[in-house]
Amino acid sequence: MFLENYPLSKVTSLGVGGPADFFLQPTSTNDVARAQRFAIERELPLTIIGYGTNLLVRDGGIRGVVLQIAHPFAEAKVEGMILTAQAGCLLSSLSKLALHRHLSGLEFAVGIPGGLGGATFMNAGAYGGEVGPLIRSIQFVRDGQLGTWSRDEFYFSYRSSRLQSEAEGAIVTQVELELKPGAPRDILQRMNDFQNQRRSKQPLEYPSAGSTFKRPPGYYVGPLIEQAGLKGLRMGGAQVSTKHAGFITRIGEAKARDFLDLIAKIQDTILQEFGVALEPEIRILGED
Ligand SMILES: Cc1cc2nc3c(=O)[nH]c(=O)nc-3n(C[C@H](O)[C@H](O)[C@H](O)COP(=O)(O)OP(=O)(O)OC[C@H]3O[C@@H](n4cnc5c(N)ncnc54)[C@H](O)[C@@H]3O)c2cc1C
């Protein structure tokens, strides 16, 4: 059942953003295909979100249909070294499942808060690991029909993948990941190390959407922003984190506009001072 005028601030980690005209959480691939056909037949735009941990939804919200592929669509199984998971599985759960099955490869993902669909779309990664290289196959729905890409058909690069090409319009429903055997003690040790690094460096105590910008070749974003004197800069309820300048956090009540203004200010300043064009890593969706 579609929910109408659903506030997307409820399903994004930043907690800002206007409503979706129609909102649905599918529980099966059939639901996804049906919703896509519904949108096509009525000529409504269709937007897919996962756990909303990499999103900034503008204050006017999103027109048409928003499908949130998350908890009700989250089954996973392991056969040999292949972990097959629905797109709504949380990365942290999959990382722990791999540990319990003595499989290595997903340690980097233990602290990434989103789901497998979003992580595949974004080619999410951390601490030298990425989702892309683990992918054996992807199942998706496109134009209301099921399809599959094998490893060779799915290209990806730093925080980018075939799914980001506008022409594709594919909704990920299931992903097969190929892992390697590993000693549980070593796997757990790596997971704990990564979690400790994350807790010590990232502002996890405040809402955010992770790293705001992609890393430009030859630079680190946090130090650039810090050198420009923007660490701690606040616009409305959006603030450049005082702990890690690569993050923008929500401090109390905020509008999406506060984040957009702060992002623009950072981009202008870094371009003027260092000649570096910062590209958002977070996905900005919807209308003002
Ligand atoms: C505190 C914090 C730390 C973070 N750390 C990291 C990190 O270390 N590394 C990293 O890479 N990211 C990080 N992130 C960002 C984010 O968690 C990842 O990008 C995550 O993989 C996004 O998943 P999601 O389910 O939240 O996707 P969403 O944010 O909901 O969506 C992201 C994009 O994927 C698309 N999408 C989602 N599901 C599907 C689907 N089923 N089919 C097709 N397209 C889909 C959406 O349209 C959107 O464009 C962090 C975020 C936070 C808040």
The ligand as an SDF file (V2000), in Angstrom:
LIG
                    3D

 53 58  0  0  0  0  0  0  0  0999 V2000
   27.9320    7.9480    9.9750 C   0  0  0  0  0  0  0  0  0  0  0  0
   28.0340    7.4810    8.5400 C   0  0  0  0  0  0  0  0  0  0  0  0
   29.1820    6.8480    8.1040 C   0  0  0  0  0  0  0  0  0  0  0  0
   29.3000    6.4430    6.7730 C   0  0  0  0  0  0  0  0  0  0  0  0
   30.4390    5.8070    6.3770 N   0  0  0  0  0  0  0  0  0  0  0  0
   30.5840    5.4090    5.0910 C   0  0  0  0  0  0  0  0  0  0  0  0
   31.7870    4.7600    4.6470 C   0  0  0  0  0  0  0  0  0  0  0  0
   32.7070    4.5100    5.4150 O   0  0  0  0  0  0  0  0  0  0  0  0
   31.8590    4.4100    3.3300 N   0  0  0  0  0  0  0  0  0  0  0  0
   30.8600    4.6570    2.4480 C   0  0  0  0  0  0  0  0  0  0  0  0
   31.0010    4.3150    1.2710 O   0  0  0  0  0  0  0  0  0  0  0  0
   29.7150    5.2630    2.8400 N   0  0  0  0  0  0  0  0  0  0  0  0
   29.5420    5.6390    4.1270 C   0  0  0  0  0  0  0  0  0  0  0  0
   28.3840    6.2530    4.5260 N   0  0  0  0  0  0  0  0  0  0  0  0
   27.3270    6.5280    3.5300 C   0  0  0  0  0  0  0  0  0  0  0  0
   26.2660    5.4170    3.3960 C   0  0  0  0  0  0  0  0  0  0  0  0
   26.0910    4.7200    4.6030 O   0  0  0  0  0  0  0  0  0  0  0  0
   26.6040    4.4470    2.2830 C   0  0  0  0  0  0  0  0  0  0  0  0
   26.7470    5.0910    1.0350 O   0  0  0  0  0  0  0  0  0  0  0  0
   25.5010    3.3830    2.1590 C   0  0  0  0  0  0  0  0  0  0  0  0
   25.9560    2.3280    1.3730 O   0  0  0  0  0  0  0  0  0  0  0  0
   24.2010    3.9380    1.5950 C   0  0  0  0  0  0  0  0  0  0  0  0
   23.1900    2.9510    1.7650 O   0  0  0  0  0  0  0  0  0  0  0  0
   21.6650    3.3580    2.0110 P   0  0  0  0  0  0  0  0  0  0  0  0
   20.8770    2.1080    2.1010 O   0  0  0  0  0  0  0  0  0  0  0  0
   21.5440    4.2790    3.1560 O   0  0  0  0  0  0  0  0  0  0  0  0
   21.3530    4.1160    0.6470 O   0  0  0  0  0  0  0  0  0  0  0  0
   20.5910    5.5410    0.4210 P   0  0  0  0  0  0  0  0  0  0  0  0
   21.3720    6.5830    1.1250 O   0  0  0  0  0  0  0  0  0  0  0  0
   19.1640    5.3990    0.7800 O   0  0  0  0  0  0  0  0  0  0  0  0
   20.7350    5.6710   -1.1350 O   0  0  0  0  0  0  0  0  0  0  0  0
   21.9850    5.9580   -1.7210 C   0  0  0  0  0  0  0  0  0  0  0  0
   21.8230    5.9050   -3.2420 C   0  0  0  0  0  0  0  0  0  0  0  0
   21.5990    4.5570   -3.6310 O   0  0  0  0  0  0  0  0  0  0  0  0
   20.4260    4.4330   -4.4090 C   0  0  0  0  0  0  0  0  0  0  0  0
   19.7860    3.1690   -4.0440 N   0  0  0  0  0  0  0  0  0  0  0  0
   19.4920    2.7470   -2.7890 C   0  0  0  0  0  0  0  0  0  0  0  0
   18.9690    1.5070   -2.8220 N   0  0  0  0  0  0  0  0  0  0  0  0
   18.9330    1.1390   -4.1270 C   0  0  0  0  0  0  0  0  0  0  0  0
   18.4880   -0.0250   -4.8230 C   0  0  0  0  0  0  0  0  0  0  0  0
   17.9700   -1.0860   -4.1660 N   0  0  0  0  0  0  0  0  0  0  0  0
   18.5760   -0.0560   -6.1680 N   0  0  0  0  0  0  0  0  0  0  0  0
   19.0920    1.0110   -6.8480 C   0  0  0  0  0  0  0  0  0  0  0  0
   19.5210    2.1290   -6.2510 N   0  0  0  0  0  0  0  0  0  0  0  0
   19.4540    2.2020   -4.9040 C   0  0  0  0  0  0  0  0  0  0  0  0
   19.5710    5.6540   -4.0480 C   0  0  0  0  0  0  0  0  0  0  0  0
   18.7670    6.0490   -5.1410 O   0  0  0  0  0  0  0  0  0  0  0  0
   20.6290    6.7080   -3.7450 C   0  0  0  0  0  0  0  0  0  0  0  0
   21.0170    7.4050   -4.9070 O   0  0  0  0  0  0  0  0  0  0  0  0
   28.2340    6.6660    5.8610 C   0  0  0  0  0  0  0  0  0  0  0  0
   27.0690    7.3070    6.3100 C   0  0  0  0  0  0  0  0  0  0  0  0
   26.9590    7.7060    7.6410 C   0  0  0  0  0  0  0  0  0  0  0  0
   25.6920    8.3650    8.0980 C   0  0  0  0  0  0  0  0  0  0  0  0
  1  2  1  0
  2  3  1  0
  2 52  2  0
  3  4  2  0
  4  5  1  0
  4 50  1  0
  5  6  2  0
  6  7  1  0
  6 13  1  0
  7  8  2  0
  7  9  1  0
  9 10  1  0
 10 11  2  0
 10 12  1  0
 12 13  2  0
 13 14  1  0
 14 15  1  0
 14 50  1  0
 15 16  1  0
 16 17  1  0
 16 18  1  0
 18 19  1  0
 18 20  1  0
 20 21  1  0
 20 22  1  0
 22 23  1  0
 23 24  1  0
 24 25  2  0
 24 26  1  0
 24 27  1  0
 27 28  1  0
 28 29  2  0
 28 30  1  0
 28 31  1  0
 31 32  1  0
 32 33  1  0
 33 34  1  0
 33 48  1  0
 34 35  1  0
 35 36  1  0
 35 46  1  0
 36 37  1  0
 36 45  1  0
 37 38  2  0
 38 39  1  0
 39 40  1  0
 39 45  2  0
 40 41  1  0
 40 42  2  0
 42 43  1  0
 43 44  2  0
 44 45  1  0
 46 47  1  0
 46 48  1  0
 48 49  1  0
 50 51  2  0
 51 52  1  0
 52 53  1  0
M  END
$$$$
